[in-house]
């Protein structure tokens, strides 16, 4: 995708900025002039990962924010709005995966963990960000689903439900907000080519995996004006 789509001075909020996908997204938007707003839950991780952003007054990093805590999320977003006056795009890459038990063996701890990481975080960030987007009468929201959200897999019951919930919330938000200048869409990655997945699946055919950079390109497009007529899409990005 070419650099003809520019994001000069637009404010891009990325949750999960320390992850492989979050990092790829940040690099893509930084290269095209965006002002980055990064929210993470650890105190020092962002500064060590992005020293060039920490020292740049055009960008804002907010550490020690638990996205599962609505009050903490609200405080972070209010700081962002006070700093920038707006949020043009929310890219919610925060979430989590783990193989689980069979459905009849799912523990309440496993269930709550995956629902909180994938659904509660999305709800909390949406609660905080969407009113500002409504006031400014524009915005883009990109969520991250998963292939198992379309079809349940063995020992992925809780994860499949959590990501199916992300898809349904995306569709509902799109239906509610599309007439008010806000686009909400979801990408469904296949297996992502990350160091962690390479270690866990050493014999897998990695030529069929999708790279974080490829996913970042799709997200970049969805945040652009070129995608202004796309609402509530669940976009598969599976690789080869």
C-alpha distance (Angstrom), angle and dihedral (degrees) to the residues before:
residue distance angle dihedral
X1 . . .
X2 3.81 . .
X3 3.78 129.2 .
X4 3.82 91.6 -116.2
X5 3.83 86.5 102.8
X6 3.79 102.8 77.3
X7 3.78 129.7 -168.1
X8 3.78 98.4 -171.1
X9 3.81 109.3 169.3
X10 3.82 94.4 -11.1
X11 3.80 115.2 139.0
X12 3.80 113.3 -122.1
X13 3.81 118.9 -171.1
X14 3.81 114.8 -156.7
X15 3.78 122.4 -173.3
X16 3.80 117.3 -164.4
X17 3.84 91.7 31.5
X18 3.80 94.3 164.0
X19 3.80 94.0 60.1
X20 3.79 125.9 94.8
X21 3.80 93.0 -106.2
X22 3.80 94.3 41.5
X23 3.80 90.7 52.1
X24 3.80 92.5 50.7
X25 3.80 91.0 49.2
X26 3.80 91.9 50.0
X27 3.81 92.6 50.6
X28 3.80 90.9 49.7
X29 3.79 95.7 51.6
X30 3.80 94.9 40.5
X31 3.80 88.8 56.1
X32 3.79 89.0 56.7
X33 3.76 101.2 49.8
X34 3.81 103.0 -95.6
X35 3.78 124.9 151.2
X36 3.79 106.6 -125.0
X37 3.78 127.9 -141.4
X38 3.80 111.7 -170.7
X39 3.80 124.8 -171.8
X40 3.81 121.0 -169.7
X41 3.80 135.9 163.4
X42 3.82 100.3 -133.7
X43 3.82 121.8 80.2
X44 3.82 103.4 -130.6
X45 3.79 106.8 15.6
X46 3.81 98.8 95.0
X47 3.79 93.4 50.7
X48 3.80 91.2 52.6
X49 3.82 93.9 45.5
X50 3.80 98.3 42.8
X51 3.83 110.0 26.5
X52 3.80 90.3 155.0
X53 3.80 90.0 58.8
X54 3.79 95.0 44.0
X55 3.81 90.6 58.2
X56 3.80 95.4 44.2
X57 3.82 116.3 88.7
X58 3.81 90.4 -155.5
X59 3.80 89.9 71.6
X60 3.79 134.0 55.0
X61 3.79 129.9 -149.3
X62 3.79 119.4 -169.3
X63 3.83 114.0 -170.2
X64 3.78 131.4 -174.0
X65 3.79 95.8 42.1
X66 3.80 116.7 141.5
X67 3.81 103.5 -153.7
X68 3.80 89.0 -156.4
X69 3.83 89.1 65.7
X70 3.81 112.0 78.5
X71 3.81 94.5 -160.3
X72 3.81 92.6 53.2
X73 3.79 91.4 47.6
X74 3.80 92.1 48.6
X75 3.80 91.4 51.1
X76 3.81 92.1 49.7
X77 3.80 93.5 48.9
X78 3.80 92.4 46.8
X79 3.80 89.0 53.4
X80 3.80 89.5 50.3
X81 3.80 92.9 49.6
X82 3.81 91.0 47.1
X83 3.82 88.8 51.5
X84 3.81 100.1 42.7
X85 3.79 106.3 16.1
X86 3.80 91.8 -132.9
X87 3.81 147.2 28.2
X88 3.80 113.3 -135.3
X89 3.79 99.6 -176.7
X90 3.81 135.5 16.4
X91 3.80 114.5 -158.3
X92 3.78 106.7 -173.4
X93 3.80 105.7 -163.8
X94 3.82 94.0 151.4
X95 3.77 113.5 113.4
X96 3.75 140.5 99.5
X97 3.79 147.3 -124.5
X98 3.76 134.9 -154.0
X99 3.76 133.8 160.1
X100 3.76 108.7 -113.9
X101 3.76 145.8 -171.7
X102 3.76 126.9 -71.1
X103 3.79 109.8 -79.0
X104 3.80 95.1 -100.2
X105 3.80 89.2 50.8
X106 3.82 99.3 47.2
X107 3.79 109.5 131.4
X108 3.77 121.8 -138.8
X109 3.80 87.6 -119.5
X110 3.82 93.4 56.7
X111 3.79 91.9 44.4
X112 3.80 94.9 48.8
X113 3.81 92.2 44.5
X114 3.81 95.0 56.1
X115 3.79 95.7 38.2
X116 3.80 91.2 49.9
X117 3.81 95.0 46.2
X118 3.78 95.7 47.1
X119 3.80 107.5 25.6
X120 3.79 108.6 22.1
X121 3.79 92.4 49.2
X122 3.81 90.7 51.9
X123 3.79 92.0 48.5
X124 3.80 93.0 48.5
X125 3.80 94.6 48.9
X126 3.81 91.7 44.6
X127 3.82 90.9 51.2
X128 3.80 89.4 54.1
X129 3.81 101.1 40.3
X130 3.80 106.9 36.3
X131 3.83 97.7 66.2
X132 3.82 88.6 57.9
X133 3.81 91.1 48.4
X134 3.81 89.4 50.5
X135 3.79 90.6 51.7
X136 3.80 92.5 50.3
X137 3.83 91.0 41.6
X138 3.78 96.0 -131.7
X139 3.79 141.4 67.5
X140 3.77 146.9 132.2
X141 3.80 125.9 -130.4
X142 3.79 121.8 -169.1
X143 3.79 120.5 -172.4
X144 3.80 129.2 -171.6
X145 3.78 117.5 -128.3
X146 3.78 128.1 168.2
X147 3.77 140.2 -127.4
X148 3.83 92.4 -109.1
X149 3.81 88.6 62.1
X150 3.81 86.9 76.2
X151 3.80 96.5 49.2
X152 3.78 130.3 15.9
X153 3.80 116.9 -116.8
X154 3.78 130.7 -160.5
X155 3.80 113.0 -82.5
X156 3.82 90.5 4.2
X157 3.79 97.9 89.6
X158 3.79 97.6 120.1
X159 3.79 93.1 40.3
X160 3.81 92.4 47.9
X161 3.80 91.0 50.9
X162 3.80 92.4 47.3
X163 3.80 93.5 50.9
X164 3.80 92.1 42.0
X165 3.78 85.3 55.4
X166 3.80 90.0 53.3
X167 3.81 88.9 53.1
X168 3.80 93.7 49.0
X169 3.80 92.7 46.7
X170 3.79 89.0 49.9
X171 3.79 91.4 52.8
X172 3.79 92.5 45.9
X173 3.79 93.7 48.8
X174 3.79 90.4 48.0
X175 3.80 90.9 52.9
X176 3.79 91.4 48.0
X177 3.80 98.2 44.9
X178 3.80 109.1 30.5
X179 3.80 93.5 91.9
X180 3.80 89.8 54.8
X181 3.78 99.7 57.8
X182 3.80 97.9 -93.2
X183 3.80 123.7 122.7
X184 3.81 119.4 -158.2
X185 3.80 119.8 -173.4
X186 3.80 139.1 158.2
X187 3.79 132.8 -144.3
X188 3.79 121.4 -150.1
X189 3.81 109.2 -151.3
X190 3.76 123.1 -158.3
X191 3.80 118.3 -146.1
X192 3.80 106.0 -33.3
X193 3.80 118.5 -137.0
X194 3.79 100.6 -122.2
X195 3.82 132.8 145.7
X196 3.79 88.8 -111.0
X197 3.81 93.8 53.8
X198 3.79 91.5 45.5
X199 3.78 89.5 54.4
X200 3.79 94.3 46.2
X201 3.83 95.1 43.7
X202 3.82 105.2 32.6
X203 3.81 94.4 160.5
X204 3.79 97.7 46.9
X205 3.80 122.6 116.4
X206 3.80 99.5 -106.6
X207 3.79 92.3 -173.9
X208 3.81 86.0 77.7
X209 3.78 94.3 53.5
X210 3.80 125.8 96.2
X211 3.79 120.8 -122.9
X212 3.81 125.2 -130.2
X213 3.81 88.5 -121.8
X214 3.80 91.0 56.6
X215 3.80 91.0 50.8
X216 3.80 89.8 47.7
X217 3.81 89.3 56.3
X218 3.81 91.0 55.6
X219 3.80 91.8 47.4
X220 3.81 89.7 48.1
X221 3.79 90.2 54.9
X222 3.81 93.4 47.1
X223 3.81 90.0 53.9
X224 3.79 91.6 51.1
X225 3.77 129.8 91.7
X226 3.80 87.8 -112.2
X227 3.83 88.0 72.8
X228 3.82 95.2 50.6
X229 3.82 92.7 119.3
X230 3.82 96.4 49.2
X231 3.80 113.2 99.7
X232 3.79 130.4 167.9
X233 3.79 95.1 -3.7
X234 3.81 121.4 160.6
X235 3.79 100.8 -153.6
X236 3.83 117.9 -163.9
X237 3.81 113.5 -143.3
X238 3.76 101.8 177.5
X239 3.78 105.0 150.1
X240 3.79 122.4 -130.1
